[in-house]
Amino acid sequence: MKINVVKIGGGLINDKKLLNASLKFFCMINGYKILVHGGGKKVDYILNMMNIPKKMIKGRRITDKKTLNVVIMTYAGIINKNIISLLQHNNCNSIGLCGADGNCVKSHIRKKNTIDYGYVGDIKKKNDINTSFIKFLLKKNITPVLCSITHDGMGNLLNTNADSIASNISISLSNDNCDVDLNFCFDKKGVLKNIKDPESYLSKINFSLFQKMKKNNVIFNGMIPKLENGFFALKNGTSKVSIGLPDKIIDSSEKTILCM
């Protein structure tokens, strides 16, 4: 069973024209596909409207109770349902899900070490992803669209990094006899050698180079968890991992391919 897992984020979600164009490319993927989305910029906008302070550490959001409510409303409501309506418009029958729906993604609240991330969930176990439910939907020709809200199995919703969800879904399906490609799509051509030069993308990046670029602050903020999750997926069974623009989802050129 060949499956394409696509994660969209960045400026793609915040701009309706870009989002619609991105989803058209997603709909062009033949065969089984899964969409995972974040939407941090929209969350930031709504937090600002509600006078709730935004708190970030190294590209990761601190989620207190007020922020959690905004995150749930924004990811599972506004963004997810807007995406579903656009996919239906493009003749892609889809269903919007958070992790609690169909018990598709469970997580465990992040332990309070030196940093208290609040209501943030991490996916830790193989059975945290309900691959049977996801494959059931796919075989019924229904495309799952998952937002970055998970649940802990004890009645609590948690904010979980969308890159992590995409990575863990890819790994779990790969371990369930599927051939999975993971595509991170955002508003850049790939991993940039120079953030000020949009044409300076790397065609390939390995883990050693990633570590070096991170140490030298060439890669920072949200790109760090994206690449960490990408390499995690690659090391644990995912066939191929790439980062780039949405029009290159099914094209091997002009994007960054992750290598071991």
N, C-alpha and C positions, 0 to 999 in steps of 0.2 A: 504494500500500500504506500504509494508515493504521496507525500504531503508537503505543502509549502506553508510555513509559519511566517507571517509578516507582522512586524511591529512598526507602527507609525507613531511619530511624535514630533517634537520641535515645532517649528512654525507651520507645519502642514496642517495641524489641527486648528490653529487659531485663525486661519484664513480660509473662508468657505470655498473660494475659487480653487485654491491649492488643494484643499481637502477633496473636493469633488474630482479634480484631475487625478489625484493620487488614487482614489477609489476606483476610477475608471481603469487605471493600469492594474490594480489589484484584481478587478473583475475579468481581466484578459488572461489571467493565469488559468491554464487548463488543468482539470482534475481537482483533487481535494485541496482545500486551502483553509487557513485559520487566520483571523486578524486579531491582533492584540494592540490596544492603544493606551496611551497615557493622556496627557493634556495639562501638564503642569503650568503652562503659561495662562491657560484659562482659569485655573485654580488661583493663580497669583492675582489675576484681574478681579475675581470675585472677592477674594480676601481683602484686597485694597478697597473695594466698594463697601465692604462691611466693616472697615476699620479694624481688621484682625491682622496683627503683625505676621509677616512671613518669616519663617525661621529655616535656614538651610545650613548644612555642614558638609563640605566636600561633595556637593551635588546631590545630597540626600536630604529630604524634607523631615523636619521635626513636626510630628503630628500630635498636637494636644487635642482635647475633646472638641473644642470649637472648630479647629481646623479639620478634624475628622468628619464632622457633619458637612462642612463645605466640600470636602473631597468626595464624599459619597454622593452628594447631590450633583456635583459637577461631572464626575467620571461615569457613575452608573446611570445618571439621568440625562442631563443636557447633552453631553458629548456622545455617549453611547447611542441614544435614541436618534440623534441627528445623523450619525453614521449609518444606522440601520435604514433610515428613510432614504438616504442617498444610494445605498447599495440596492434597495428594492427598486429605486428609480432606474438603476443600471441593470435590472433583470438578474440580480444576484440574490436569491432567496436566503435570508440570513436571520439569525436570532441573537439578540443582545444579552450578554450574561455578565454577572459578577460571580465571584468564586463560590458564593453560597447557592447559586442556582444550579440544581442538579448535582450539588456537592462537587462541582468540577475543580475547584482549587482551594485546598485548605492551607493554612499557614499557622505559624507559632509566633506569638508576640516576641519581639526582639528583646533580649536580655539587657538589663541596665548595667552597663559596664562604666567606662569613663564618660559615656554620652548616653543620656536618656532620650531615645527617639520617640517615645510616647506610643501611640496606637499604630505601630508599624509591624507588619507581619513578614516573617521569612519562611520560605519553603524549604523544608529540611529533609523530608522523607519521600521515598519513591512513590508511596501510595497517597501522597498529598495531591497528586493529579489524577482525576478520574478519567483515565484514558478510555474506558469502556463507554462512558456517556459521550465523550467527544467523538469517538469513532462511530457510535450509533447515529449521531447527528449527521456526520459526514456521509455515511452510507445512505442516509435519507435525502441526500443532496441539499442539506441545510448547512450554511456556512456559519460556524460559531464566531462571534465577535466578543472578545473578553476585555473588560476594563480592568483597571488595576486595584480593584477591591476584592479582597479574599475574606475567608471566615475561619475561625479557630475551632469550629465544631461545638462550641459552648455558648453559642448565641451572640457572639461578638463579631462585628465587621472590623477589618484591619486594612490600612493603607499599605500596599505592596508595590515595589518598583515594577513597572510594566516590562522593563527589559528582563528582569528576573523571572517574571511569569512566562514570557515568551521562551526564555532559555530552558526553564524547567519543563514546560509543555513539550518542547522539542526533544529533550532528553528522555522523558517518560514515554513518548510515542516511539522514539528510536529503540528503546528497550522493550517495546511491545510489538516488535517485528515490523516496524514501519521505516521507510526511507525518507528522512526529513531534511529539508533545507530551511535554514533560518535566515530571514532577511530583515535587517534593521533599516528602516527608511526614514529619512529626515530631510531637511532642507539644504544639505551640503552634498558634494559629490562623493564624499567618503571621509576617511581620517586625514586631516590636513597637516602637512609639515609646517605650514605657516598660517595661522588663523586669519591673517589679513589678506591672504591670497586664496580665493576660492578654487583656483585651478591647481593648487599644490597638493592634491590628494595622492595618497599612496595606493598603488595598484594591489600591493600585498603588505601585510604586517604580521610578524610572528610575536610570540609572547615576550621574548627578550627585548625586541625593539619597543614594544608597548611599555614595558617596565622602564626602559631608558627614557622614553619620551615623557612618561609620567613624572619621573624623578626630576627631569629638566623643565617641568611645567609647560611643556609643549601640548600635552593632553591634560585637561583639568575639568572640574565641575561634572556636568552630566555625562560627558564622554567616558569618564572613568568607570562608572557602573555598567555602562553599555558594553565597553570592551571586556570588562571582567566577566560579565555574563556571557558574552560571545565566546570567549576562550573556554569558559566553563562548559558550555554546550558542545564545543568542538572536541574537548577532551573526554566527553562522556557519551559519545555515540552519534551526535548529529553529523550528517554527511557533509554539509557545507554551510558556512556562515559568511555573510557579506553585509557591508554597510554602504549606503549610498542613496541616491535619489530614487523616487518611486517609479520613474519611467525605465529604470534599469533593473527592476525586480527579476525579469526573466531574461536579462541580457548580462553576459559575463564581462562586458567592457565598461570602462569609466565608473568603477566603484572599487571599494577596498575589500579584498578577500582575506579572511583570517587564515593563517597557516600555523601548523604546529612547529 
